Amino acid sequence: MYEEILEITKPIRHTGDENALTQFPPSYQQFAKELGYGLLCGLFIVYIPFPAPHDKHPDSFPVARKRLRSFLDAYFDIDLEILKDEKTYALLQRAEPFAKSENGEFLFWDKDHPNADGEWPIYLANFPVSITHVANSLPELISKLTNAATIQSVMQFTRSPLQATFSPYDAIRY
């Protein structure tokens, strides 16, 4: 499916651990099985659970999640206007980060409020500016990121659509 909506820039080398993926939303499961680990739309590093023996790699989802979670948690110690809203504060507390942009934005799920189709709502945290619901699945997110009419609904300061590409990372190194 993803190969129909994205240009894959080089051979795919590392896909997700199928057993670990069962605990995630359907579009992410398919993404990790089909595309694996790499750079989405020229901007977002999408973390996936790597199969053993690479499951302890710093960019394997369980390890990267801890690192991303600690970045998000650090914002609770800052007096940010966006976190003064109780609902936004609670949302960030239960955030399940799965991707980070090269600009410092985070993509995360609200897995405590799944959609009827099993997908988890996707949010973009752009500190200190906003935390915004951006999509209900990865294909919807990709569509919005790569469309001139909808890019600003995801990234409010971006005027041009992102590239409809996925760049697999070549190797898992220690």
FIMAR-723311 format. One line per 4 residues: number of its first residue (from 1); for each residue x, y, z of C-alpha. Coordinates in steps of 0.02 Angstrom, whole numbers, plus 50000, padded with zeros to 5 digits. Layout:
BEGIN
NUM = X,Y,Z ~ ... $
REM end
This chain:
BEGIN
1 = 50000,50000,50000 ~ 50134,50127,50049 ~ 50230,50094,49890 ~ 50077,50162,49798 $
5 = 50080,50330,49890 ~ 50267,50353,49919 ~ 50422,50347,49811 ~ 50544,50227,49894 $
9 = 50716,50303,49867 ~ 50823,50146,49889 ~ 50807,49963,49935 ~ 50718,49923,50098 $
13 = 50833,49834,50220 ~ 50757,49834,50394 ~ 50574,49800,50426 ~ 50484,49782,50592 $
17 = 50475,49635,50709 ~ 50306,49558,50665 ~ 50274,49493,50842 ~ 50308,49663,50922 $
21 = 50203,49753,50792 ~ 50041,49669,50846 ~ 50024,49795,50988 ~ 50017,49944,50869 $
25 = 49884,50022,50756 ~ 49853,49938,50587 ~ 49927,50074,50475 ~ 50088,50077,50576 $
29 = 50098,49886,50573 ~ 50086,49889,50384 ~ 50209,50033,50371 ~ 50340,49944,50476 $
33 = 50317,49778,50382 ~ 50317,49858,50210 ~ 50440,50002,50227 ~ 50532,49980,50390 $
37 = 50650,50104,50468 ~ 50692,50268,50384 ~ 50649,50446,50339 ~ 50469,50488,50293 $
41 = 50433,50635,50177 ~ 50613,50694,50191 ~ 50584,50751,50370 ~ 50519,50622,50497 $
45 = 50622,50479,50565 ~ 50496,50340,50598 ~ 50552,50217,50731 ~ 50500,50034,50721 $
49 = 50533,49884,50833 ~ 50682,49791,50759 ~ 50690,49602,50767 ~ 50826,49520,50873 $
53 = 50973,49537,50880 ~ 50947,49721,50838 ~ 50804,49750,50962 ~ 50923,49840,51083 $
57 = 50983,49962,50947 ~ 50960,50146,50998 ~ 50837,50173,50855 ~ 50731,50019,50886 $
61 = 50559,50079,50941 ~ 50566,50020,51123 ~ 50734,50105,51151 ~ 50695,50261,51048 $
65 = 50526,50276,51134 ~ 50611,50298,51303 ~ 50723,50434,51232 ~ 50579,50524,51145 $
69 = 50470,50507,51301 ~ 50607,50590,51406 ~ 50614,50735,51282 ~ 50426,50757,51296 $
73 = 50430,50743,51486 ~ 50559,50882,51496 ~ 50427,51004,51433 ~ 50326,50978,51592 $
77 = 50464,51071,51685 ~ 50445,51226,51575 ~ 50307,51354,51597 ~ 50229,51334,51425 $
81 = 50065,51417,51382 ~ 50008,51266,51281 ~ 50023,51153,51434 ~ 49913,51262,51543 $
85 = 49761,51183,51462 ~ 49716,51028,51565 ~ 49665,50924,51413 ~ 49826,50963,51320 $
89 = 49929,50926,51476 ~ 49841,50758,51499 ~ 49863,50718,51314 ~ 50050,50747,51324 $
93 = 50061,50638,51481 ~ 49989,50489,51387 ~ 50079,50525,51223 ~ 50158,50375,51136 $
97 = 50296,50451,51026 ~ 50343,50356,50868 ~ 50431,50483,50756 ~ 50535,50640,50768 $
101 = 50569,50768,50635 ~ 50740,50832,50594 ~ 50671,51002,50649 ~ 50626,50940,50823 $
105 = 50439,50908,50806 ~ 50370,50746,50877 ~ 50234,50633,50807 ~ 50141,50537,50938 $
109 = 49986,50431,50963 ~ 49848,50444,51091 ~ 49829,50257,51111 ~ 49705,50279,51255 $
113 = 49574,50345,51133 ~ 49577,50228,50982 ~ 49466,50257,50832 ~ 49331,50130,50786 $
117 = 49447,50055,50653 ~ 49584,50019,50780 ~ 49693,50165,50727 ~ 49763,50283,50859 $
121 = 49745,50471,50832 ~ 49909,50552,50778 ~ 49968,50718,50850 ~ 50111,50834,50811 $
125 = 50201,50920,50954 ~ 50291,51077,50898 ~ 50361,51153,51057 ~ 50332,51285,51117 $
129 = 50199,51327,50987 ~ 50068,51189,50980 ~ 50009,51012,51003 ~ 49890,50972,50861 $
133 = 49786,50823,50807 ~ 49848,50796,50629 ~ 49779,50629,50568 ~ 49692,50468,50613 $
137 = 49812,50352,50520 ~ 49982,50355,50435 ~ 49909,50360,50258 ~ 49803,50511,50308 $
141 = 49956,50595,50383 ~ 50059,50563,50226 ~ 49919,50632,50118 ~ 49913,50792,50221 $
145 = 50101,50814,50226 ~ 50119,50796,50038 ~ 49972,50906,49985 ~ 49989,51095,49963 $
149 = 49810,51121,50022 ~ 49833,51026,50186 ~ 50016,51040,50237 ~ 49980,51186,50354 $
153 = 49848,51084,50447 ~ 49994,50977,50505 ~ 50140,51099,50505 ~ 50072,51274,50522 $
157 = 50233,51363,50471 ~ 50268,51256,50318 ~ 50203,51326,50154 ~ 50258,51194,50029 $
161 = 50208,51011,50035 ~ 50338,50885,50087 ~ 50408,50755,49968 ~ 50304,50597,49947 $
165 = 50457,50491,49984 ~ 50522,50361,50103 ~ 50710,50340,50121 ~ 50753,50176,50205 $
169 = 50905,50180,50315 ~ 51039,50064,50248 ~ 51107,49981,50402 ~ 51082,49956,50586 $
173 = 51249,49994,50665 ~ 51309,49978,50843 $
REM end
